[in-house]
Amino acid sequence: MQINLNPSWQSILSDEIKKPYFQDLMETVAEEYKNHTCYPPKELIFAAFNYCSFKDVKVVIIGQDPYHGKGEANGLCFSVNDGVRIPPSLRNIFREMSDDLGTIFMPTSGNLEAWAKQGVLLLNASLTVREDNANSHKHLKWNVFTDAVIQKISEEKEPVVFLLWGNFAHKKGLKIDRNKHLVLESGHPSPMSANQGKWFGNKHFSKTNEYLKQNKMELINWI
């Protein structure tokens, strides 16, 4: 399978993508796409990296795996294509964003490309999934690759804001250097977690921009 990676990521991850596990991963993913319907489309598997180059990363949001319904996934965590009904977790993200930033505006599209283009790396732990089968590719060692990505950012960038939503993301971010970076944790925006009081009120959007402002970096226009 062709590795369609932004040149800045190709450079920073050059050693990683030469490792045997990654070569095996690409072969297995190619077989999966050949024999099953998988998402996102092949050309969008590395979309998170291609919308947000390594040098531009200011914020990292960690998701689990792509949406597994037809036409939904676009290679960015929590994001869906234009025209797709906004999923419950993303609706809760928008609701918290609106409450936090004091806006009455609620997005009508769940496409988060605009965030990615401003330096928000929307990274799923697994970059692919079979249709209608959540977490079906979590055994393919995508997690080894995405752990390496997070490690590279932690080691070679500063400062970055990491937004870890839910227990899965908390564990994924255990090795982030918290002396260099701002790590914000809360419950997951899924309805189950949000309804238990673990999501709403985390104010991660304003806290992120306050940190960027303190470090003389351009703020994220979340809306």
N, C-alpha and C positions, 0 to 999 in steps of 0.2 A: 504494500500500500504506500502511495506517495505521501510523504510527510510535508504537509502544507503549512510551514511555520514561518512567521515573521522573521526576517533576517536577524534582528536583535536577539530574539529568543534562540534562533539557530546557533548563534555564537555562544550565548551564555550556557546553553544546554548541550553543547556539542559533544562533550564527554558522555553525558547521560544517554543521548540517542544512539550512541555507538555500542552501548552495553548489550550483551546477548539477550537479557530479559526484554529489552525494548524492541529489538529486532523480532523476537518471538511474539511479542504483543502485537506488533503491526501485522505479522502474518496471520495471527489468530483473528484479529479484527477484520482483516480482508476476507477471511473465510466466513466469518459471521455475516458480513454484508452480502456475501455471495449466496449464502444458503438460507438467510432469514431476512425479514424486514427489520431494519435497525434505524435508530435515530441518534443524533441529527443526520441530515444528509452528509455523505462522505466529505464533501468539500467544506463542511462547517464544523467538522470534529474539533479543529484547533481554532475556532473562531474567537474564543476568549483572548488568545494570544495575538491574533491578527488585528483585532480592534484596539488592543492596548499593548504597545511595545514595552519591552523591559524598562527602558529608560523613562517611560511615562508613568509607570505604576506608582500611584499614591495611596490607593485603597485596595484591599483584597477582601472579597466576600466569598466564603466557601460554602458550596452546596454539595449535595450527595451524588445524584446522577441526573441525566436529562429526563425531561418529560417523555413518556412512552406512548403518547397518543399520536395519531396521524396528524402531521402538519403543525405540531406544537413546538418542538425543540428547535432552537436556532444556534446552539453551541455556547450559550451564555447561561450561567446558573440563574434560576428563578425566572428567566426571561422566556417569553413566547413570541411567536411571529405576529405581526400585525394582522388584525382580523380574527384572531383566536380569542375565545372567551378567557378573561383573566382568571387564572386559577386561585383557589382560596388563600393559599399562602402568600401569593403576590398581592392579592387584595388587602390582606392584613399588613403587608409591608407598606403599601401605599397609604393605608389608613394611619399607621404610626408616623410615617413621613409627614403626612398632612397635619396631624395633631402636633407633632414636634416642631414643625417649621411655621405653624400658625397660618396655614393656607387653607382656603376652602376649595382649592382646585384638586380634583382627583383625576389622574390619567385615564384616558379611555382606551389606550393601547398598553399591552403588557410587554412591549418590546423595549429592552433596556440597552439597546445599542448606544443611545446618547450618553449613558453613564460610562460605558466601556470606552468611548472615544475621549472621555475626560480624564482617564487614568484609573478607572475602577476595573480591576481584574476580576471578572465574574467566573470563578473557577469551580467546576464540579470535580469531586474526587474521582469519579469515573466519567470519562468523556463520551461514552457510548452506552446504548441500552437496546435490548430487543423490544419490538413492538408489544405493548400491553403486558410487559413483564418487568416490573420495577426491580432494580438492583441485579438484573440478570447478568451484568458484566462486571460485577464487583470482584469476581474471582480472577479476572484477566490480568492482574498486576497493574492496572491503571493507578492504583493507590501508591505503588512504588514510585511511579513517575511524578504524580502530583505532590507527593511528599517531598521529592527532590526539588520541585519547582518552589514550594513554600520555603524550603531550606535555603535555596539560592537567594530568594528575595530577602529572607531574614539576615543572611550573612553579608550580602553585597549591596543592599540598598539601605538608606536611612533618611529620614524616618518614614515609616509606612503605617497606615491604620489597617488593622486586621479586624474584620467584623465576623465573629464566630457565633452563629445562631443555632442553638440546639446542641445536645450532647455529642453528636457525631462530629460537628465542627470543633467543639471544645477539644476533643481528643486529637483531632487532626492538627490542631494548633499548639500542642503541648511543647514543641521544641522551638517555638518562635522566641527570639531574644527580646524579652520584655524590657530590658534596659535601653534598647535602641528604638523600639517601636511601641505604638499604642495598640493594645489588644482590648477590644470591647466584647464582652460576652453577655448573652441573654438566652432565654428560651427560644425555641424555634417559632417562626411565624405561622406554623400550621394551626388550623382551628383548635385542635385538641390542646396544644401547648398554650396558645393565646387565651383560650377560654379559662385556663387554670391560672391566669395572671402572670405568666412567665415571659410575655412578649411586650404587650402594650406598656408604654411609659419608659422604655429603655433610652429614648432620646439619642439613639446612635447617630442620627443624621446631623443634628446640631453639634454633638460632641466631636464628630469627625471634622466638621468644618472649623470648629473652634481650634482644634489641634493643628489643622493645616494653616490656619491664620497665624497661630503662634510661631509656626515654623516658616512663615513667609512664603507659603505655597498657595497656588491658585485654588480657590474653593470649588467644591463640586456643586454644580447646579442640578439638584436632585429632581426638580419639578419639570 
